[in-house]
Amino acid sequence: MTAHDASGHERPEWDAYFLAMAIMASTRTTCIRRAVGAVVVSGNRILATGYNGAPSGTKHCAAAGCMRQELGIPSGARHEICRGAHAEMNAIAQAAQSGTAISGCTVYATAAPCSICCKIIINAGCKRVVYLSPYPDALSLTLFAEAGLPCEAYGYPENVRRVLGGAVALGNQF
């Protein structure tokens, strides 16, 4: 759903807007296999963003190589064999590093959280997760359900594409 302001300008609904922001965060990835972004939001205000990639001060995956790729490990398996941190981890770490409380927040992500990120999200006190694409980790959905934390696939990806297209059109004005 979208709203229009007095001039007729189309304004995106919040979920589409924040998922578009997560896509923008994903453009900073240092992972050579998959680009994922996350945005932590409370009261329709962005508290932190994150993208997947190597920890600060360490070699990026392109320079160090990808052990998961070399070993043929499929997506969703053996998370510990990766030098990178996931987007949700990095967003929550960014909030912690700046002293920003995120309890009660919503996490928007371009992919459903893995079971490790799921546990971090639950323990950080987040209250909702919205994602664009699935991730092959059934345990995470089980844990979210047990914790009573909604983890929702966003059902209107065309709205997110419209937000991004609108941003490009507005950017062309400069």
C-alpha positions as CSV (number, residue, x, y, z in Angstrom):
1,M,0.0,0.0,0.0
2,T,1.1,3.5,-0.7
3,A,-0.1,6.9,0.4
4,H,-0.1,10.2,-1.5
5,D,0.8,13.6,-0.1
6,A,-1.1,16.8,-1.0
7,S,0.9,17.2,-4.2
8,G,0.1,13.7,-5.4
9,H,3.6,12.3,-4.7
10,E,3.4,8.6,-4.0
11,R,4.8,7.8,-0.5
12,P,5.7,4.2,0.2
13,E,4.3,2.3,3.2
14,W,6.8,1.7,6.0
15,D,7.7,-1.9,5.4
16,A,8.5,-1.3,1.7
17,Y,10.5,1.7,2.6
18,F,12.6,0.0,5.2
19,L,13.1,-3.1,3.0
20,A,14.4,-0.8,0.3
21,M,16.8,0.7,2.8
22,A,18.0,-2.9,3.6
23,I,18.6,-3.4,-0.1
24,M,20.7,-0.3,-0.1
25,A,22.7,-1.5,2.9
26,S,23.4,-4.8,1.1
27,T,25.3,-2.9,-1.6
28,R,28.1,-2.5,0.9
29,T,28.6,-6.3,1.3
30,T,32.1,-7.8,1.2
31,C,30.8,-11.3,0.8
32,I,31.5,-12.9,-2.6
33,R,28.5,-15.3,-2.5
34,R,25.5,-13.3,-1.4
35,A,24.6,-9.7,-0.7
36,V,22.4,-9.2,2.4
37,G,21.3,-6.0,4.2
38,A,19.5,-5.3,7.4
39,V,17.9,-2.3,9.1
40,V,16.9,-2.1,12.7
41,V,13.9,0.2,13.3
42,S,11.9,1.5,16.2
43,G,9.0,3.9,16.0
44,N,9.6,4.3,12.2
45,R,13.1,5.5,12.9
46,I,16.3,3.7,11.7
47,L,18.5,2.8,14.7
48,A,21.2,0.8,12.8
49,T,22.0,-0.8,9.5
50,G,24.2,-3.8,8.6
51,Y,25.4,-5.8,5.7
52,N,27.2,-9.1,5.5
53,G,30.9,-9.3,5.3
54,A,34.2,-9.7,7.1
55,P,34.7,-8.1,10.5
56,S,36.1,-4.6,10.7
57,G,39.8,-4.5,10.2
58,T,40.1,-7.9,8.6
59,K,40.6,-9.0,5.0
60,H,37.5,-8.9,2.8
61,C,36.3,-12.2,1.5
62,A,37.5,-11.4,-2.0
63,A,41.0,-10.9,-0.7
64,A,41.0,-13.8,1.7
65,G,39.0,-16.3,-0.3
66,C,35.8,-18.1,0.7
67,M,36.3,-21.3,2.6
68,R,32.6,-22.1,2.2
69,Q,32.8,-21.9,-1.5
70,E,36.1,-23.8,-1.6
71,L,34.5,-26.6,0.4
72,G,31.3,-26.6,-1.5
73,I,29.2,-25.8,1.6
74,P,25.6,-24.9,0.6
75,S,23.8,-21.8,1.8
76,G,22.1,-22.4,5.1
77,A,24.6,-24.9,6.4
78,R,27.8,-24.8,8.6
79,H,27.5,-21.1,9.4
80,E,30.6,-21.3,11.6
81,I,32.8,-21.8,8.5
82,C,32.6,-18.3,7.3
83,R,34.9,-15.3,8.0
84,G,32.0,-12.9,7.5
85,A,29.3,-11.8,9.9
86,H,25.7,-11.7,8.8
87,A,23.8,-8.4,8.1
88,E,21.6,-8.8,11.2
89,M,24.6,-9.5,13.4
90,N,26.3,-6.4,12.1
91,A,23.3,-4.2,12.5
92,I,22.8,-5.3,16.1
93,A,26.5,-4.9,16.8
94,Q,26.4,-1.4,15.3
95,A,23.6,-0.5,17.7
96,A,25.5,-1.9,20.7
97,Q,28.7,-0.1,19.7
98,S,26.9,3.2,19.7
99,G,24.9,2.5,22.9
100,T,21.6,2.4,21.0
101,A,18.9,0.4,22.8
102,I,17.0,-1.8,20.3
103,S,14.6,-3.7,22.6
104,G,11.2,-3.8,21.0
105,C,12.5,-3.0,17.5
106,T,11.7,-4.5,14.1
107,V,14.5,-6.0,12.0
108,Y,14.1,-5.6,8.2
109,A,16.3,-7.9,6.1
110,T,16.8,-8.8,2.5
111,A,16.9,-12.5,3.5
112,A,15.3,-14.4,6.4
113,P,17.6,-14.7,9.3
114,C,19.7,-17.9,9.9
115,S,19.3,-19.7,13.2
116,I,22.4,-17.9,14.7
117,C,21.0,-14.5,13.8
118,C,17.6,-15.6,15.0
119,K,19.0,-16.3,18.5
120,I,20.7,-12.9,18.6
121,I,17.5,-11.2,17.4
122,I,15.4,-13.0,20.1
123,N,17.9,-12.3,22.9
124,A,18.3,-8.6,21.8
125,G,14.6,-8.2,22.6
126,C,13.5,-7.5,19.0
127,K,9.7,-7.9,18.5
128,R,9.3,-8.4,14.7
129,V,11.3,-9.5,11.7
130,V,10.3,-8.7,8.1
131,Y,12.3,-10.2,5.2
132,L,12.2,-10.3,1.4
133,S,13.6,-13.7,0.4
134,P,13.7,-17.0,2.3
135,Y,16.8,-18.6,3.7
136,P,17.3,-22.4,3.9
137,D,17.4,-22.7,7.7
138,A,14.2,-24.3,9.2
139,L,15.5,-24.0,12.8
140,S,15.3,-20.2,12.7
141,L,11.6,-20.3,11.8
142,T,11.0,-22.8,14.6
143,L,12.8,-20.7,17.2
144,F,11.0,-17.5,16.1
145,A,7.7,-19.3,16.5
146,E,8.6,-20.7,19.9
147,A,9.7,-17.3,21.1
148,G,6.4,-15.8,19.8
149,L,8.4,-13.4,17.6
150,P,6.7,-12.8,14.2
151,C,9.1,-13.5,11.3
152,E,7.2,-12.4,8.2
153,A,8.0,-12.8,4.5
154,Y,7.1,-9.5,2.9
155,G,4.4,-10.3,0.4
156,Y,4.6,-7.2,-1.9
157,P,8.1,-7.1,-3.5
158,E,6.7,-5.0,-6.3
159,N,6.2,-2.2,-3.7
160,V,9.9,-2.4,-2.7
161,R,10.9,-2.2,-6.4
162,R,8.6,0.8,-6.8
163,V,10.3,2.5,-3.9
164,L,13.8,1.9,-5.4
165,G,12.6,3.0,-8.8
166,G,11.2,6.2,-7.3
167,A,14.4,6.9,-5.5
168,V,16.4,6.5,-8.8
169,A,14.0,8.8,-10.5
170,L,14.3,11.4,-7.8
171,G,18.1,11.0,-7.9
172,N,18.1,11.8,-11.5
173,Q,17.0,15.3,-10.6
174,F,20.5,16.1,-9.2
